[in-house]
Amino acid sequence: MYVCSCFGITEEQVREHANAGACTPRQVASASKAGTDCGSCVRRIQGLLGRGTCPRRAVLEQDGTGEAAPASMPAPGTPAPAPAAVAVAATSRAA
């Protein structure tokens, strides 16, 4: 059965993405475009993903946002880089 009629994505394809590691509708959208046009299928995708076990779900729930932090951002609880390094780089360019 089709979940996303905009891009022709089926329930089976959503399950395949989930089995490959997609834990959120946004991750399914990144892999398949499902949910990125009209958005009417996002709740159905969430229903298919359910609240089952996911390798990253513990990290996502600790973060509290339901989404993984982008790779360029530190994981929750990890200190940010020292601002002095940024200031030095900016000063170097000005000279």
URGI-V525391 format. One record per backbone hydrogen bond with DSSP energy under -0.5 kcal/mol. CO is the residue of the C=O (numbers start at 1). NH is the residue of the N-H. E is the energy in kcal/mol with one decimal. If there is no record, write none. Layout:
co/nh/e
CO/NH/E
CO/NH/E
This chain:
co/nh/e
1/11/-2.3
3/5/-0.6
4/8/-0.9
4/9/-1.7
9/3/-3.1
9/4/-2.0
10/14/-2.0
11/15/-2.5
12/16/-2.2
13/17/-2.2
14/18/-2.3
15/19/-2.6
16/20/-1.4
17/22/-2.6
18/21/-1.5
24/28/-2.0
25/29/-2.6
26/30/-2.1
27/31/-1.4
28/32/-2.0
29/33/-2.7
33/36/-2.1
39/42/-1.3
41/45/-2.5
42/46/-2.5
43/47/-2.3
44/48/-2.1
45/49/-2.4
46/50/-2.4
49/52/-0.8
54/57/-1.4
54/58/-0.6
56/60/-2.3
57/61/-2.7
58/62/-1.8
59/63/-2.0
60/64/-1.5
60/66/-1.0
70/73/-1.9
75/78/-2.3
82/85/-1.0
82/86/-0.6
83/87/-2.1
84/88/-2.3
85/89/-1.7
86/90/-2.1
87/91/-2.2
88/92/-2.3
89/93/-1.5
90/94/-1.3
91/95/-1.1
